[in-house]
Amino acid sequence: MHVTVDVKGEGTHEFDLEALESAGEPDGDSGPTYADLLREVGLSPHEVSVLVDGRPVPEDQPVESDYVTVLRLIKGG
């Protein structure tokens, strides 16, 4: 499955979940998680909220949507 990750204000990224799963560490049958997607775009779950259909999802949940929105909670300095 292909997933689009839209980091609001910073652009979009496209990923193939099968490629992520084969490149990642084996962690059971659940497949890649939203935290895995965040890691691929260089973000930490501590600095963002992950939304699917406008609702927050836990970062440790397996990816089940083909479009994910990421909102940065902290930016700048």
Number of C-alpha atoms within 10 A of each C-alpha: 11 13 17 16 23 18 19 11 9 10 8 14 14 14 16 12 19 13 12 16 17 11 10 12 10 11 9 7 8 11 19 25 19 22 18 23 25 18 12 14 14 8 16 16 19 10 12 17 17 23 19 15 10 9 9 12 16 13 20 12 14 16 22 14 13 15 15 22 18 22 15 17 10 9 7 3 3
